[in-house]
Amino acid sequence: MTRQIEVIVEPSFLPERSSAEDGRFFWAYTIAIVNSGSETVQLKRRHWIITDGAGRSQEVNGEGVVGEQPVLGAG
């Protein structure tokens, strides 16, 4: 939690899109953002660092999420 904003990530393994033989393992992520503060905030940009089981990291940067810049009301 940072400044009363909590980010909750739920990973899901997708075996139908993965191939152990090819060393390809596909994951999807559901992300919830909760504003527990007393002010309305807006998500303008995102910066995720995704680290796999082998310790390799991938950075994701960009405006908003899924093309949106949601407003999160207080509480």
N, C-alpha and C positions, 0 to 999 in steps of 0.2 A: 504494500500500500504506500502510495506517495501522495501527499497533500490531499488525503481523504478520497483518493481515487484508487480503486482496487481492480486489478486485471486478473481474471480467472481463465485458465487455459485447460481445455479437456482434449487430449489427443485421442485419435481413433485410428487403429491400424486397419488398412483396407487390403485384405488378402487377395481380393479379385483383381486388383491393379498391381499386385506385387509378384515377383518371381525370384524365389530363393536361388534357383539355378543361375540366374543372370546377375545375382547380387543386387536386385532392385527391390526396395521395400518402401511402399507408399503409405503415407500418413496424411490424415486430414485433421484440422484443428478447429474446434469451436471455442470462440473467445467471447467472454462476457466482461463488460466494463461497468462497474458500479460506482456511482458518485454518492458517497456518504457525507459529503461536505454540506455546507450551508449556502453555497453559491452555485448557480448554473454554469456549466462548462461546456466546451465544444471540442470534439476531437478533430484536430486539423491535419495532423500527420501521424504516422506510425513508424516505429523502429523496433523490429523484432530481431532477436538473435536466437536462432534455432540450432541446437547442438544435438547431433545424433549419438548413438550408442558407442561409436568409435572415437568420439571426441571432436569430430569435424563440425565446424560452425558455418552457418549460412546466415547472412544478414538480409533483412527485407526492410526497405525504406520506401516511403511514398506518401502521397496526400491521402488523407482520410482512410476509410476501409471500404472495400467493395464499391469504390466510386462514390461513397457518401462521406459527409462530415457531420455525424450525428451530434445533436445537442442533448446533453444529459442534465436534467433538472436536479435541483438540490434534493438530497435525501433519496 
